[in-house]
Amino acid sequence: MIRLDTKTIVDITMKQITGIFKMEPLELRFVNDFQGEQYLLTNDKLHLSNQQYWAKVMDCVFENHVRPVLMCEVLYFLRNEFLESDIKLTFSYDFAEGANGAASATAEVHFNDTPDLQPGEIAELIDLALTLQDRQWFEELTAKYKQLTA
C-alpha cells in the first residue's frame, strides 16, 4: 500500500490535467461550496470519500477560464498514475476557522499483486522453481499449493 498526501495528490492531478487537456493550469484550488454535501458536515469538519463521487473538490485555474474538478476525476487521474490499483480517496475540510477552512487530501493506493493461480498453474511454477533450484520460491509455492488443494 502507498499513502499519498495532499501535495502528491495535487501534483498528480496537475500532471494529468496538463497531459490530458494539453494546457498547464496556473493553479488548483480547493473549493468549499458543498451545498449538496452539507449533511456530511459534523463539528465544523467535512469529509468526502469515494462515495461522494460527483462532489466538486477543486477548481482548476487556466489563463482564461476556470474549470471544476470532481472527486471522480481525481480518482481517474490517480488510477492513471497507479495502474491496476484500488484507491481510497478522502478530502477533508476544516471550517472551524470560518468559510475558508483548511483543506487536505489523502489517498491509500492498494495493489492487487497476488494473482489467483489454479493448482495446476502453481504445480508448473513448482517445477520451474525446482529447475532454477530456488528453494525459497519452491517452499512458498508448495505451501500455496497445499493450501489450495487441502
CORTA-V582831 format. One record per helix or strand of 3 or more residues. SS is the DSSP state (h for helix, s for strand). FROM is the first residue (numbers start at 1). TO is the last residue. Records with the same first field share a line. If there is no record, write none. Layout:
SS=FROM-TO, FROM-TO
This chain:
s=2-4, 27-30, 45-48, 56-61, 66-70, 85-94, 102-111
h=6-21, 38-40, 71-81, 119-132, 135-149
